[in-house]
Amino acid sequence: MIKFLDLQKINANYQEQLQQKMKLVLDKGWFILGNEVKVFETNFANYCGTKHCIGVANGLDALILILKAYIQLGKLQKGDEVIVPSNTYIATILAIFQADLVPVLVEPDLETYNINPELIQQNISAKTKAIMPVHLYGQLCTMERINEIAKHHNLLVIEDAAQAHGLNFEGNNTKAFSFYPAKNLGALGDGGAITTNDDALAKVLFSLRNYGSDKKYHNEFIGINSRLDEIQAAFLNVKLTDLDADNDQRRTIAKRYLSEIKNDKIVLPKVKSLEKHVFHLFVIRTENREELQDFLLKNDIETVIHYPIPPHKQKALKEWNDLSFPISEKIHNEILSLPISQVITDAEVDYVIEILNKY
């Protein structure tokens, strides 16, 4: 069986280093906001080319904290609208609700699955104060145009980069990352981070993640407990050094899929540039998804759907259930994610291509 993602095989490559890091943290006896978190925050900020990295508990918290920090700084206020793609993972939208802001859904480009900048323009109202583009599946959004629109309308841009570790980003926007184990840079549990060049925002974020305190037992803000775990930071420090090489391996596999899968029943993703995509996922479309998924499984190839239900059709958002977003609905009805990772062998890639071409 070709697993969709073999985390055991990925992490086995680091077993000795991870065990050494675990022993180091245990021997120190410092488990919250210690040296490993500081080192990772420095390393990841340097890697991303930004001034500040704030380690937090997960990617959702990263988004929530950015929005709450902007509220503290007076750049957002409750009830403001935030434009967000209608086909994102629901966490992006949940963050906006959690900050008492209003999500405004905008359709994606059917070819790239990323938010359509021209539709952003059409959905800006007097209440719009921010845009939250999502680099879905690891492909860079059309940031030059999005930043241009934001500048023209004096809007904040907060990038959901949960699936985009290692992208060469355009501009100086604040970004939220997730280190969920299946990500290109994955922890061995939950974890997240925020990167920013904004000194004032960083100061508030460092405080908000730690009960609103920057000095023990002195609380300046209504904060939360959302701190990157010391052990997870230690593990991430180990794995960060290989991120570029891992992403290059994903690009190599994606390039083969794009050039060698030849089947009229399968729609391949439209990739603007291999260098502007880190292929967290390789997502195809087909009108007979269930049939194709069953066919692949019978041939020992595991696939996953990212994601089967669009946000506006979720029970949790029942007030949106009657809305129509036809492009998003088409995407969610047809997409299927193929196996792709740094540990898939050439022979396995050969086999996946062979079976897909036989379908």
MOQUIWO-V385786 format. One record per pair of residues at least 4 apart in sequence whose ideal C-beta (glycine too) atoms are under 6 Angstrom apart, sorted by the first residue. I is the first residue (numbers start at 1). J is the second residue. D is the distance in Angstrom with one decimal. If there is no record, write none. Layout:
i=<I | I>
j=<J | J>
d=<D | D>
This chain:
i=<1 | 2 | 2 | 2 | 3 | 4 | 4 | 4 | 5 | 5 | 6 | 7 | 7 | 9 | 10 | 14 | 14 | 17 | 18 | 21 | 23 | 25 | 25 | 25 | 30 | 31 | 33 | 33 | 34 | 36 | 36 | 36 | 37 | 37 | 37 | 37 | 39 | 40 | 40 | 40 | 40 | 41 | 41 | 43 | 44 | 44 | 45 | 45 | 45 | 48 | 50 | 50 | 51 | 52 | 52 | 53 | 53 | 54 | 54 | 54 | 55 | 55 | 56 | 56 | 56 | 56 | 56 | 56 | 57 | 57 | 58 | 58 | 59 | 59 | 59 | 60 | 60 | 61 | 61 | 61 | 62 | 62 | 62 | 63 | 63 | 64 | 64 | 64 | 65 | 65 | 65 | 66 | 66 | 66 | 67 | 68 | 69 | 69 | 69 | 69 | 70 | 70 | 71 | 72 | 72 | 76 | 76 | 78 | 80 | 80 | 81 | 81 | 81 | 81 | 82 | 82 | 82 | 82 | 82 | 83 | 83 | 83 | 83 | 83 | 84 | 84 | 84 | 84 | 85 | 85 | 85 | 86 | 86 | 86 | 86 | 87 | 87 | 87 | 88 | 88 | 90 | 90 | 92 | 92 | 93 | 93 | 96 | 96 | 104 | 106 | 106 | 106 | 106 | 107 | 107 | 107 | 107 | 108 | 108 | 108 | 108 | 109 | 109 | 110 | 111 | 112 | 112 | 113 | 114 | 114 | 115 | 117 | 117 | 117 | 120 | 121 | 124 | 124 | 130 | 130 | 131 | 131 | 131 | 132 | 132 | 133 | 133 | 133 | 134 | 135 | 135 | 135 | 135 | 137 | 137 | 137 | 138 | 138 | 138 | 138 | 138 | 138 | 139 | 140 | 140 | 143 | 143 | 143 | 144 | 147 | 150 | 150 | 157 | 158 | 159 | 159 | 160 | 161 | 161 | 162 | 163 | 165 | 165 | 166 | 166 | 166 | 167 | 172 | 174 | 175 | 176 | 177 | 177 | 178 | 178 | 179 | 179 | 179 | 181 | 182 | 184 | 184 | 185 | 187 | 187 | 187 | 187 | 188 | 189 | 191 | 191 | 194 | 196 | 196 | 204 | 207 | 207 | 207 | 207 | 208 | 208 | 208 | 209 | 209 | 211 | 212 | 212 | 212 | 212 | 212 | 213 | 213 | 228 | 236 | 242 | 246 | 247 | 249 | 250 | 250 | 251 | 253 | 253 | 254 | 254 | 256 | 256 | 257 | 257 | 258 | 260 | 261 | 261 | 262 | 263 | 263 | 263 | 265 | 266 | 266 | 267 | 268 | 269 | 271 | 272 | 279 | 281 | 281 | 282 | 282 | 283 | 283 | 284 | 285 | 285 | 286 | 286 | 288 | 289 | 289 | 289 | 293 | 295 | 296 | 296 | 299 | 301 | 303 | 304 | 306 | 309 | 309 | 310 | 310 | 310 | 312 | 312 | 312 | 331 | 339 | 344>
j=<300 | 301 | 339 | 348 | 302 | 302 | 304 | 339 | 182 | 341 | 343 | 11 | 181 | 343 | 343 | 18 | 238 | 238 | 235 | 234 | 27 | 230 | 231 | 234 | 34 | 230 | 37 | 227 | 230 | 230 | 233 | 234 | 55 | 228 | 230 | 233 | 237 | 44 | 233 | 236 | 237 | 53 | 55 | 240 | 53 | 193 | 50 | 52 | 53 | 195 | 195 | 197 | 197 | 196 | 202 | 193 | 195 | 194 | 205 | 206 | 193 | 228 | 61 | 62 | 192 | 209 | 226 | 228 | 61 | 226 | 190 | 192 | 162 | 178 | 192 | 91 | 95 | 65 | 192 | 226 | 176 | 192 | 194 | 95 | 176 | 95 | 98 | 99 | 69 | 205 | 208 | 158 | 174 | 194 | 99 | 99 | 201 | 204 | 205 | 208 | 75 | 76 | 76 | 204 | 221 | 80 | 129 | 100 | 101 | 129 | 102 | 104 | 127 | 128 | 96 | 101 | 103 | 130 | 132 | 104 | 106 | 120 | 123 | 131 | 92 | 93 | 103 | 132 | 108 | 115 | 134 | 105 | 107 | 325 | 328 | 108 | 328 | 331 | 92 | 134 | 94 | 311 | 134 | 160 | 103 | 311 | 101 | 103 | 123 | 115 | 119 | 120 | 123 | 116 | 119 | 325 | 327 | 113 | 114 | 115 | 116 | 114 | 116 | 327 | 270 | 139 | 270 | 136 | 136 | 141 | 133 | 142 | 145 | 146 | 149 | 149 | 128 | 153 | 155 | 156 | 150 | 155 | 157 | 158 | 160 | 141 | 146 | 159 | 160 | 140 | 141 | 161 | 164 | 280 | 281 | 283 | 163 | 164 | 277 | 278 | 279 | 280 | 277 | 167 | 276 | 147 | 170 | 171 | 170 | 171 | 155 | 157 | 173 | 174 | 173 | 175 | 176 | 175 | 177 | 178 | 280 | 184 | 185 | 243 | 247 | 278 | 278 | 197 | 196 | 195 | 194 | 192 | 193 | 183 | 192 | 183 | 187 | 191 | 186 | 186 | 278 | 280 | 243 | 191 | 232 | 235 | 236 | 235 | 232 | 228 | 232 | 205 | 201 | 202 | 208 | 212 | 214 | 220 | 221 | 212 | 221 | 223 | 226 | 227 | 223 | 219 | 220 | 221 | 222 | 223 | 218 | 219 | 233 | 240 | 246 | 342 | 278 | 342 | 279 | 340 | 274 | 340 | 349 | 279 | 282 | 260 | 349 | 261 | 282 | 268 | 353 | 353 | 356 | 357 | 356 | 357 | 359 | 286 | 284 | 286 | 285 | 284 | 283 | 277 | 276 | 340 | 306 | 337 | 338 | 340 | 335 | 337 | 336 | 334 | 335 | 292 | 334 | 292 | 293 | 334 | 336 | 303 | 359 | 301 | 303 | 355 | 352 | 336 | 337 | 337 | 313 | 314 | 328 | 329 | 332 | 320 | 323 | 325 | 335 | 344 | 348>
d=<4.7 | 5.0 | 5.4 | 5.1 | 5.3 | 4.3 | 5.0 | 5.2 | 5.7 | 5.6 | 5.7 | 6.0 | 5.9 | 4.6 | 5.4 | 5.0 | 5.6 | 4.8 | 5.7 | 4.0 | 6.0 | 5.7 | 5.2 | 5.5 | 3.9 | 5.0 | 5.5 | 5.7 | 4.8 | 5.0 | 4.3 | 4.2 | 5.1 | 5.4 | 5.8 | 4.3 | 5.9 | 5.8 | 4.1 | 5.3 | 5.1 | 4.2 | 5.4 | 5.8 | 4.6 | 6.0 | 5.2 | 6.0 | 3.9 | 4.9 | 4.3 | 5.5 | 4.9 | 5.2 | 3.8 | 5.5 | 5.2 | 4.5 | 4.6 | 5.7 | 5.2 | 2.9 | 4.8 | 5.1 | 4.6 | 5.2 | 4.6 | 5.9 | 5.0 | 4.2 | 4.4 | 4.5 | 4.4 | 2.6 | 4.4 | 4.7 | 5.9 | 5.8 | 5.9 | 4.1 | 3.6 | 4.2 | 5.0 | 3.5 | 4.6 | 4.7 | 4.8 | 5.8 | 6.0 | 5.8 | 5.3 | 5.3 | 5.7 | 5.9 | 3.7 | 5.5 | 5.5 | 4.3 | 5.1 | 5.8 | 4.4 | 4.3 | 4.8 | 5.2 | 5.9 | 5.2 | 5.5 | 4.2 | 5.4 | 4.0 | 4.7 | 5.0 | 4.4 | 4.6 | 4.9 | 5.2 | 5.9 | 4.6 | 5.5 | 4.9 | 5.5 | 5.5 | 5.8 | 4.7 | 5.6 | 6.0 | 5.1 | 4.7 | 5.4 | 4.0 | 5.3 | 3.9 | 5.5 | 4.5 | 4.4 | 5.0 | 4.1 | 5.3 | 4.3 | 4.5 | 5.8 | 4.9 | 5.6 | 5.1 | 4.9 | 5.3 | 4.8 | 4.3 | 5.6 | 5.7 | 4.8 | 5.6 | 5.2 | 5.9 | 5.5 | 5.6 | 4.6 | 5.4 | 5.7 | 5.5 | 5.9 | 6.0 | 4.8 | 5.4 | 3.6 | 6.0 | 5.6 | 5.1 | 5.7 | 4.6 | 5.3 | 5.2 | 4.2 | 5.3 | 5.8 | 5.6 | 4.6 | 5.6 | 5.7 | 4.0 | 5.6 | 5.6 | 5.2 | 5.0 | 5.9 | 4.3 | 5.6 | 5.8 | 4.2 | 5.7 | 5.7 | 5.5 | 3.8 | 5.7 | 4.3 | 5.4 | 5.2 | 5.5 | 5.6 | 4.1 | 5.2 | 3.6 | 4.4 | 5.4 | 4.2 | 5.7 | 4.3 | 5.7 | 6.0 | 5.0 | 4.2 | 4.8 | 4.4 | 5.6 | 5.1 | 4.4 | 5.6 | 4.4 | 5.3 | 3.9 | 4.1 | 4.4 | 4.2 | 5.1 | 4.5 | 4.9 | 5.5 | 4.9 | 4.1 | 4.9 | 5.7 | 6.0 | 4.7 | 5.9 | 5.2 | 5.9 | 4.2 | 3.6 | 4.3 | 5.9 | 5.8 | 5.4 | 5.3 | 4.1 | 4.2 | 5.7 | 5.7 | 5.4 | 5.6 | 5.4 | 4.4 | 5.8 | 5.3 | 5.4 | 5.9 | 5.6 | 4.6 | 5.9 | 5.7 | 5.9 | 5.7 | 4.5 | 4.7 | 5.7 | 4.6 | 4.7 | 5.8 | 3.4 | 5.6 | 2.8 | 5.8 | 4.8 | 5.3 | 5.9 | 5.4 | 4.1 | 4.6 | 4.4 | 4.1 | 5.7 | 5.1 | 5.3 | 5.6 | 4.6 | 5.5 | 5.3 | 5.7 | 5.4 | 5.8 | 5.8 | 4.8 | 5.7 | 5.2 | 5.9 | 5.9 | 5.5 | 5.9 | 5.7 | 5.3 | 5.4 | 4.0 | 6.0 | 5.7 | 5.4 | 5.6 | 5.8 | 5.7 | 4.8 | 4.9 | 4.4 | 5.1 | 5.2 | 5.6 | 4.1 | 5.5 | 5.0 | 6.0 | 5.8 | 6.0 | 5.8 | 5.5 | 5.5 | 5.6 | 4.1 | 5.6 | 4.7 | 5.8 | 5.3 | 4.9 | 5.0 | 5.2 | 5.8 | 4.6 | 5.9 | 4.5 | 4.1 | 4.9 | 5.9 | 5.7 | 5.8 | 4.9>
